[in-house]
Amino acid sequence: MNRKQFQILVAVGLVLGGYGLFVLRSQRDSYKISDATSTQKVLPTFPLNEIERVRIKQSSGEVNLEKSDELWRVKERSGYLANFSEISDLLRKVWELKPVREEKVGESQLGRLQLLAPDKGTNSATLVEFQDKSGKVLQALLLGKNYTRNSGDASPMGGGGAVGRYVLVPEPKPAKVFLVGETFANLETKPETWINKDFFKIEKIKSVFVTSTNGTSWTLTRDKEGGDLKLADAKAGEVLDQAKAGGAGNVFGFPSFTDVSPASTKPEETGLNHPTIAKITTFENFAYTFQIGLAPTGVDHSLTLALEANLPKERIQGTDEKPEDKDKLDKEFKDGLIKLEAKLKTEKSLEKWVFLVPKYVVDPLLKDRKDFFADKKDAKEPPAGINPLGAPGLPPGFPGIDDIK
């Protein structure tokens, strides 16, 4: 092969290589469920700043999210605070939603894409309505079947699972169907998935007083922060086991709740007509009163709280305090007081609600007094050289020293 022939082969190879790369990129792009360069939107006139209500409806139920006093709330939970980040995330996704492609389908094919109205039952969509303050629908969107990439697809991106979704825009007419690169996987009509899960937190517990449903009571106290607990009015033989009491001494350190009972729920349905009552005080002068009942499911417990706090307005100067430390200590006291006042305001706002909490959250308060006692030690075997009958010396029948020759 001469030099000229070699150069021709190299040129042909470069051309073929470039064409192969072009085909590969084209195949890859055909499988992408995103279009980062497109400026077209599914809802080009989405009225983001006018939306005051969001209605999400499926064949199995619906949830309504509404603004009140500039705060988003869950209607089905008697106006309890909604999770703003979840709502803002939904609004942002819809506002930014871009089509991968438009689907030319007739009305008879909507069921195949699960884009029928929610009241149609089988193959129906999730309807999302965006409304103004009066409830007027500003924009609606039907979310249908997920677009799934099978693991056997020839996509160089590989993998499987849902990567997009079919959506129908009913207005303006004529309705349009798009495939989009968003699945809206977390969109549900369960009210409990939309509520704000921020909760109270108790720190620096000083005392815990509990009266159970059977009328018995117990009190645990400690003299200083982080100190050992003591059983109030301990009787003879009652020895407190610190490990067993530790749960009550740190109860509600990181509490959580699963749901909020609707206002229509009756006390006898939650067990709050005959509750366990717990009163907890802290070294920061917070005083909590809890009522604990059983939830209708029998799994979670119903819980209400009431809160009072006697916060000092001025710092008590230490006897050995140095003048040069005064400004620093005054600032620390003021900053701490601001935090405690904010905590008081936030937690008092929870007083009107009935929460459903997991069993482990309240378990330390549902114990009997005897559950905190140290276990009694098993009787020890008598030491060697002690007569089991109590007399010192050798066991009966054993030869004495004088008998040994």
Secondary structure, 3 states (H helix, E strand, C coil): CCHHHHHHHHHHHHHHHHHHHHHHHHHHHHHCCCCCCCCCCCCCCCCHHHCCEEEEEECCEEEEEEEECCEEEEHHHCCEEECHHHHHHHHHHHHHCCEEEEECCCHHHCHHHCCECHHHCCCECEEEEEECCCCCEEEEEEEEEEEEECCCCCCCCCCCEEEEEEEEECCCCCCEEEEECCCCCCCCCCHHHCECCCCCCCCCEEEEEEECCCCCEEEEECCCCCCCCEECCCCCCCCECHHHHHHHHCCCCCCCCCEECCCCCCHHHHCCCCCEEEEEEECCCEEEEEEEEECCCCCCEEEEEEEEECCCCCCCCCCCCCHHHHHHHHHHHHHHHHHHHHHHHHHHCCCCCCEEECHHHHHHHCCCHHHHECCCCCCCCCCCCECCCCCECCCCCCCCHHHCC
